[in-house]
Amino acid sequence: MTAEKLNSTFFYVLEKSIKTYRQMAQRNLAQEYGAITIDQLLVLQAMKDQPELTQQQIALVVFKDYASITRIIDLLVRKGLLHRADHPTDRRRFELTLTRAADDLLQQVHPRILKNRKIALSGISEEEIAIARKVLAKITENCS
């Protein structure tokens, strides 16, 4: 497949836009908040939204494999953003809780996240966003 054909493939363009957005967002986060990644923030936010999630469930929510989630959680524990303790009833699991530093960080980065989204969606109307959501939902449905 030639590059010209590749560039005309919908999924290639979609993947390129997602990667470009993530790179821009990561660059902006790093400039303002240092060594925190989008994936680490996604894990923290997922845990804040649903504290009862297991590591496997977190992996599903943030679209990561289990090994990646384990590494991310280890890093977050070392950074003092997560507390890991033995689970009271299941020796195979850990009980994970956000620290106060994690809560503070999530609050601090929220305005930057909104700015990143605003930059990415600049010049795109609400109608276009609604159409894109509908198309992407249909693709997800078709593939499920």
Long-range contacts (C-beta under 8 A, 24 or more apart in sequence): 21-116, 21-120, 24-116, 24-119, 24-120, 25-113, 25-116, 25-120, 28-112, 28-115, 28-116, 29-109, 29-112, 29-116, 32-109, 32-112, 33-105, 33-108, 33-109, 33-112, 36-79, 36-105, 36-109, 39-64, 39-68, 39-72, 40-72, 40-75, 40-76, 40-81, 41-105, 41-106, 41-109, 41-113, 43-69, 43-72, 43-73, 43-76, 44-76, 44-81, 44-82, 44-98, 44-102, 44-105, 44-106, 45-106, 47-82, 47-96, 47-97, 47-98, 48-98, 48-102, 48-103, 48-106, 51-97, 51-98, 54-93, 55-93, 55-94, 55-96, 76-102, 81-105
